[in-house]
Amino acid sequence: MRVNQEGLNAAREGHITDRFSRAVDQLGSEKTDVRIGGLYALWRIADHSARDREAVISIKAAFLRTHLPWSPQEQDSPAAEASINSVPPLETRAPDAQVALTGLGVLCQERQPDWLNVIYTDLRRADCDGLWLHHLNFDGACLEAASIYQVNLTRHR
Protein backbone atom coordinates (compact mmCIF):
# COMPACT_ATOMS: atom_id res chain seq x y z
CA MET A 1 0.00 0.00 0.00
CA ARG A 2 2.83 2.38 0.84
CA VAL A 3 4.37 1.85 -2.62
CA ASN A 4 1.00 2.59 -4.23
CA GLN A 5 0.61 5.75 -2.15
CA GLU A 6 4.11 6.94 -3.09
CA GLY A 7 3.30 6.27 -6.75
CA LEU A 8 0.08 8.24 -6.49
CA ASN A 9 1.89 11.13 -4.80
CA ALA A 10 4.56 11.16 -7.51
CA ALA A 11 1.90 11.13 -10.24
CA ARG A 12 0.03 13.98 -8.51
CA GLU A 13 3.22 16.07 -8.24
CA GLY A 14 3.98 15.42 -11.91
CA HIS A 15 0.47 16.48 -12.89
CA ILE A 16 0.73 19.70 -10.87
CA THR A 17 4.13 20.46 -12.41
CA ASP A 18 2.70 19.97 -15.91
CA ARG A 19 -0.28 22.22 -15.15
CA PHE A 20 2.03 24.83 -13.62
CA SER A 21 4.32 24.84 -16.68
CA ARG A 22 1.39 25.14 -19.11
CA ALA A 23 -0.14 27.99 -17.10
CA VAL A 24 3.15 29.92 -17.02
CA ASP A 25 3.53 29.38 -20.79
CA GLN A 26 0.09 30.90 -21.29
CA LEU A 27 1.20 34.13 -19.59
CA GLY A 28 3.50 34.80 -22.55
CA SER A 29 0.70 34.61 -25.09
CA GLU A 30 -0.19 37.55 -27.32
CA LYS A 31 -3.89 36.86 -26.63
CA THR A 32 -5.42 38.42 -23.52
CA ASP A 33 -7.90 35.59 -22.99
CA VAL A 34 -5.11 33.00 -23.02
CA ARG A 35 -3.15 35.01 -20.43
CA ILE A 36 -6.30 35.26 -18.28
CA GLY A 37 -6.72 31.48 -18.54
CA GLY A 38 -3.12 31.01 -17.40
CA LEU A 39 -3.63 33.34 -14.43
CA TYR A 40 -6.78 31.48 -13.36
CA ALA A 41 -4.99 28.14 -13.78
CA LEU A 42 -2.18 29.35 -11.51
CA TRP A 43 -4.73 30.58 -8.97
CA ARG A 44 -6.34 27.16 -8.95
CA ILE A 45 -2.97 25.46 -8.51
CA ALA A 46 -2.25 27.74 -5.53
CA ASP A 47 -5.60 26.74 -4.01
CA HIS A 48 -4.78 23.04 -4.32
CA SER A 49 -1.04 23.06 -3.64
CA ALA A 50 0.23 24.90 -0.58
CA ARG A 51 3.72 24.05 -1.78
CA ASP A 52 3.23 26.13 -4.95
CA ARG A 53 1.29 29.01 -3.38
CA GLU A 54 4.27 31.36 -2.87
CA ALA A 55 5.53 30.76 -6.42
CA VAL A 56 2.10 31.62 -7.83
CA ILE A 57 1.90 34.78 -5.69
CA SER A 58 5.36 35.86 -6.88
CA ILE A 59 4.43 35.20 -10.51
CA LYS A 60 1.26 37.29 -10.22
CA ALA A 61 3.25 40.18 -8.69
CA ALA A 62 5.87 39.92 -11.44
CA PHE A 63 3.09 39.86 -14.04
CA LEU A 64 1.78 43.17 -12.70
CA ARG A 65 5.24 44.76 -12.64
CA THR A 66 6.06 43.72 -16.20
CA HIS A 67 2.66 44.31 -17.81
CA LEU A 68 1.74 47.58 -16.07
CA PRO A 69 4.90 49.61 -15.59
CA TRP A 70 4.62 53.08 -14.13
CA SER A 71 5.20 55.35 -16.00
CA PRO A 72 3.37 53.82 -18.97
CA GLN A 73 5.66 52.96 -21.86
CA GLU A 74 3.38 51.32 -24.42
CA GLN A 75 1.62 53.33 -27.09
CA ASP A 76 -1.82 51.96 -26.27
CA SER A 77 -1.48 52.75 -22.53
CA PRO A 78 -2.89 56.03 -21.25
CA ALA A 79 -0.12 58.57 -20.69
CA ALA A 80 1.00 59.31 -17.14
CA GLU A 81 -0.26 62.86 -17.42
CA ALA A 82 -3.67 61.83 -18.85
CA SER A 83 -6.73 63.00 -16.96
CA ILE A 84 -7.97 60.17 -14.71
CA ASN A 85 -11.40 60.53 -16.32
CA SER A 86 -9.87 59.52 -19.67
CA VAL A 87 -8.19 56.40 -18.23
CA PRO A 88 -10.38 53.31 -18.64
CA PRO A 89 -10.89 51.07 -15.59
CA LEU A 90 -8.15 48.46 -15.23
CA GLU A 91 -10.62 45.62 -15.91
CA THR A 92 -11.25 47.20 -19.33
CA ARG A 93 -7.77 48.52 -20.06
CA ALA A 94 -5.86 45.40 -18.96
CA PRO A 95 -8.28 42.65 -17.87
CA ASP A 96 -5.44 40.16 -17.42
CA ALA A 97 -3.71 42.51 -14.99
CA GLN A 98 -6.96 42.96 -13.05
CA VAL A 99 -7.24 39.16 -12.76
CA ALA A 100 -3.62 39.00 -11.53
CA LEU A 101 -4.28 41.73 -8.95
CA THR A 102 -7.50 40.10 -7.74
CA GLY A 103 -5.81 36.70 -7.47
CA LEU A 104 -2.95 38.27 -5.58
CA GLY A 105 -5.34 39.99 -3.18
CA VAL A 106 -7.22 36.76 -2.47
CA LEU A 107 -4.16 34.51 -2.17
CA CYS A 108 -2.41 36.97 0.15
CA GLN A 109 -5.17 36.45 2.71
CA GLU A 110 -3.57 33.11 3.62
CA ARG A 111 0.01 34.34 3.27
CA GLN A 112 2.61 34.61 5.98
CA PRO A 113 3.94 38.16 6.41
CA ASP A 114 6.70 38.83 3.93
CA TRP A 115 7.05 41.80 1.61
CA LEU A 116 6.06 41.41 -2.00
CA ASN A 117 6.94 44.00 -4.63
CA VAL A 118 4.40 45.55 -6.94
CA ILE A 119 6.55 48.67 -7.17
CA TYR A 120 6.25 51.09 -10.06
CA THR A 121 3.00 49.63 -11.40
CA ASP A 122 0.18 51.47 -13.14
CA LEU A 123 -2.84 50.55 -11.04
CA ARG A 124 -4.95 53.56 -11.98
CA ARG A 125 -8.66 52.76 -11.64
CA ALA A 126 -7.92 49.23 -10.42
CA ASP A 127 -10.65 47.35 -8.57
CA CYS A 128 -9.12 46.41 -5.21
CA ASP A 129 -12.40 46.12 -3.30
CA GLY A 130 -12.21 43.59 -0.47
CA LEU A 131 -8.70 42.39 -1.34
CA TRP A 132 -5.95 41.52 1.14
CA LEU A 133 -3.05 43.68 0.03
CA HIS A 134 -1.12 43.71 3.30
CA HIS A 135 2.65 43.40 3.06
CA LEU A 136 2.67 44.55 -0.57
CA ASN A 137 5.20 47.21 -1.44
CA PHE A 138 3.47 49.82 -3.60
CA ASP A 139 6.45 52.22 -3.70
CA GLY A 140 6.28 54.29 -6.86
CA ALA A 141 3.00 52.68 -7.97
CA CYS A 142 0.14 54.83 -9.23
CA LEU A 143 -3.15 53.97 -7.53
CA GLU A 144 -5.02 57.07 -8.66
CA ALA A 145 -8.80 56.49 -8.54
CA ALA A 146 -8.34 52.84 -7.55
CA SER A 147 -11.36 51.42 -5.79
CA ILE A 148 -10.23 50.43 -2.30
CA TYR A 149 -13.48 49.69 -0.45
CA GLN A 150 -12.73 47.34 2.49
CA VAL A 151 -9.15 46.64 1.37
CA ASN A 152 -6.97 45.07 4.05
CA LEU A 153 -3.62 46.87 4.21
CA THR A 154 -2.79 46.03 7.83
CA ARG A 155 0.43 44.41 8.92
CA HIS A 156 -1.18 41.97 11.37
CA ARG A 157 -4.22 39.77 11.27
The 8 nearest C-alpha neighbors of each residue, nearest first, counted from 0:
[[1, 3, 2, 4, 5, 6, 7, 8],
 [0, 2, 4, 3, 5, 6, 7, 8],
 [3, 1, 5, 0, 4, 6, 7, 8],
 [2, 4, 6, 0, 1, 5, 7, 8],
 [5, 3, 1, 7, 6, 2, 8, 0],
 [4, 6, 8, 2, 7, 3, 9, 1],
 [7, 5, 3, 9, 4, 8, 2, 10],
 [6, 8, 4, 10, 5, 9, 11, 3],
 [7, 9, 11, 5, 6, 10, 4, 12],
 [8, 10, 6, 12, 11, 7, 5, 13],
 [9, 11, 13, 7, 8, 12, 14, 6],
 [12, 10, 8, 14, 13, 9, 7, 15],
 [13, 11, 15, 9, 14, 10, 16, 8],
 [14, 12, 16, 10, 11, 15, 9, 17],
 [13, 15, 11, 17, 12, 16, 10, 18],
 [14, 16, 18, 12, 17, 13, 19, 11],
 [15, 17, 19, 13, 14, 18, 12, 20],
 [18, 16, 14, 20, 19, 15, 13, 21],
 [19, 17, 15, 21, 16, 20, 22, 14],
 [18, 20, 16, 22, 17, 21, 15, 23],
 [21, 19, 17, 23, 22, 18, 16, 24],
 [22, 20, 24, 18, 23, 19, 17, 25],
 [23, 21, 37, 25, 19, 24, 20, 40],
 [22, 24, 20, 26, 25, 21, 19, 37],
 [25, 23, 21, 22, 26, 27, 20, 28],
 [24, 26, 37, 22, 34, 27, 28, 23],
 [27, 25, 34, 23, 24, 28, 37, 22],
 [28, 26, 25, 24, 29, 34, 23, 30],
 [29, 27, 30, 25, 26, 34, 33, 24],
 [28, 30, 31, 27, 34, 33, 26, 25],
 [31, 29, 28, 33, 32, 34, 27, 35],
 [30, 32, 34, 33, 35, 95, 29, 28],
 [31, 33, 35, 34, 30, 36, 95, 37],
 [32, 34, 36, 35, 30, 31, 25, 37],
 [35, 33, 26, 37, 31, 25, 36, 32],
 [36, 34, 32, 95, 38, 37, 33, 31],
 [37, 35, 33, 39, 34, 38, 40, 32],
 [36, 38, 22, 40, 34, 25, 35, 39],
 [37, 39, 35, 41, 40, 36, 42, 34],
 [40, 38, 42, 36, 41, 37, 43, 35],
 [39, 41, 37, 43, 42, 38, 22, 36],
 [42, 40, 44, 38, 43, 39, 55, 22],
 [43, 41, 39, 45, 40, 44, 38, 46],
 [42, 44, 46, 40, 41, 45, 39, 47],
 [43, 45, 41, 47, 46, 42, 48, 40],
 [46, 44, 52, 42, 48, 43, 47, 51],
 [47, 45, 43, 44, 48, 42, 49, 52],
 [48, 46, 44, 45, 43, 49, 52, 51],
 [49, 47, 45, 50, 51, 44, 46, 52],
 [50, 48, 52, 51, 45, 47, 46, 53],
 [49, 51, 48, 52, 53, 45, 54, 47],
 [52, 50, 54, 48, 49, 53, 45, 55],
 [51, 53, 45, 49, 55, 54, 50, 56],
 [54, 52, 56, 55, 51, 57, 50, 45],
 [53, 55, 57, 51, 56, 52, 58, 50],
 [54, 56, 58, 52, 53, 57, 41, 59],
 [57, 55, 53, 59, 54, 58, 103, 52],
 [58, 56, 54, 60, 55, 59, 53, 61],
 [57, 59, 61, 55, 60, 56, 62, 54],
 [58, 60, 62, 56, 99, 61, 57, 55],
 [61, 59, 57, 63, 62, 58, 117, 56],
 [62, 60, 58, 64, 63, 59, 65, 57],
 [61, 63, 59, 65, 60, 64, 66, 58],
 [64, 62, 60, 66, 61, 67, 65, 96],
 [65, 63, 61, 120, 62, 67, 68, 66],
 [64, 66, 62, 63, 67, 68, 61, 120],
 [67, 65, 63, 64, 62, 68, 96, 120],
 [68, 66, 121, 120, 63, 64, 65, 69],
 [69, 67, 120, 71, 121, 64, 70, 119],
 [70, 68, 120, 119, 121, 71, 140, 67],
 [69, 71, 68, 79, 72, 121, 119, 120],
 [72, 70, 69, 68, 73, 76, 78, 79],
 [71, 73, 70, 74, 68, 76, 69, 78],
 [74, 72, 76, 75, 71, 77, 78, 68],
 [73, 75, 76, 72, 77, 71, 78, 79],
 [74, 76, 73, 77, 72, 78, 71, 92],
 [77, 75, 73, 74, 71, 78, 72, 92],
 [76, 78, 86, 81, 79, 75, 71, 74],
 [79, 77, 81, 80, 71, 76, 70, 72],
 [80, 78, 81, 70, 71, 77, 69, 82],
 [79, 81, 78, 82, 77, 83, 70, 71],
 [82, 80, 78, 79, 83, 77, 85, 86],
 [81, 83, 84, 85, 80, 86, 79, 78],
 [84, 82, 86, 85, 81, 144, 143, 123],
 [83, 85, 82, 86, 87, 81, 144, 124],
 [84, 86, 83, 82, 87, 81, 77, 88],
 [87, 85, 83, 84, 77, 88, 82, 81],
 [86, 88, 92, 91, 85, 89, 124, 84],
 [89, 87, 124, 91, 90, 92, 125, 86],
 [88, 90, 92, 125, 91, 93, 124, 97],
 [89, 91, 94, 97, 88, 93, 92, 125],
 [92, 90, 89, 88, 94, 93, 87, 97],
 [91, 93, 89, 87, 90, 88, 94, 76],
 [92, 94, 89, 96, 95, 90, 91, 97],
 [95, 93, 90, 97, 96, 91, 98, 92],
 [96, 94, 35, 98, 97, 93, 99, 31],
 [95, 97, 99, 98, 93, 94, 63, 100],
 [96, 98, 94, 100, 90, 99, 95, 89],
 [97, 99, 95, 101, 96, 100, 102, 94],
 [100, 98, 96, 102, 59, 97, 101, 103],
 [101, 99, 103, 97, 102, 98, 104, 96],
 [100, 102, 104, 98, 103, 99, 97, 105],
 [103, 101, 99, 105, 104, 100, 106, 98],
 [102, 104, 100, 106, 101, 105, 107, 56],
 [103, 105, 130, 131, 101, 107, 132, 102],
 [104, 106, 102, 107, 103, 108, 130, 131],
 [105, 107, 103, 108, 104, 102, 109, 110],
 [108, 106, 110, 109, 104, 105, 131, 103],
 [107, 109, 106, 131, 105, 110, 104, 132],
 [110, 108, 107, 106, 111, 105, 131, 52],
 [111, 109, 107, 108, 112, 106, 53, 113],
 [110, 112, 113, 109, 107, 108, 134, 114],
 [113, 111, 110, 134, 114, 154, 155, 133],
 [112, 114, 134, 111, 115, 110, 135, 133],
 [115, 113, 134, 135, 136, 116, 112, 133],
 [114, 116, 135, 136, 134, 113, 117, 60],
 [117, 115, 136, 118, 135, 114, 60, 137],
 [116, 118, 137, 60, 136, 64, 120, 119],
 [119, 117, 137, 138, 116, 140, 120, 139],
 [118, 120, 140, 139, 69, 68, 138, 117],
 [121, 119, 140, 68, 69, 67, 64, 118],
 [120, 122, 69, 67, 141, 68, 123, 140],
 [123, 121, 142, 125, 141, 120, 124, 145],
 [122, 124, 142, 143, 125, 145, 121, 141],
 [123, 125, 145, 88, 144, 89, 122, 143],
 [126, 124, 145, 89, 122, 123, 127, 146],
 [125, 127, 146, 128, 145, 124, 147, 89],
 [126, 128, 147, 146, 130, 125, 129, 150],
 [129, 127, 148, 147, 130, 126, 150, 149],
 [128, 130, 150, 149, 148, 127, 131, 151],
 [131, 129, 104, 150, 127, 128, 105, 132],
 [132, 130, 104, 151, 108, 133, 107, 150],
 [131, 133, 152, 104, 151, 135, 130, 134],
 [134, 132, 152, 153, 135, 131, 154, 151],
 [133, 135, 114, 113, 154, 112, 115, 136],
 [136, 134, 115, 133, 114, 132, 116, 137],
 [135, 137, 116, 138, 117, 115, 118, 134],
 [136, 138, 118, 140, 117, 135, 139, 116],
 [139, 137, 118, 140, 136, 119, 117, 116],
 [138, 140, 119, 118, 137, 141, 120, 69],
 [141, 139, 119, 120, 137, 118, 138, 121],
 [140, 142, 121, 122, 143, 123, 120, 139],
 [143, 141, 123, 122, 145, 144, 140, 124],
 [142, 144, 123, 145, 141, 124, 122, 83],
 [145, 143, 124, 123, 142, 146, 83, 125],
 [146, 144, 124, 125, 142, 143, 123, 126],
 [145, 147, 126, 127, 128, 148, 125, 144],
 [146, 148, 128, 127, 150, 145, 149, 126],
 [147, 149, 128, 150, 146, 129, 127, 130],
 [150, 148, 129, 128, 147, 151, 130, 127],
 [151, 149, 129, 130, 147, 148, 128, 131],
 [150, 152, 131, 153, 132, 133, 130, 149],
 [151, 153, 133, 132, 150, 131, 154, 134],
 [154, 152, 133, 155, 151, 156, 134, 132],
 [153, 155, 133, 134, 152, 156, 112, 151],
 [156, 154, 153, 112, 133, 152, 134, 151],
 [155, 154, 153, 108, 151, 133, 112, 152]]
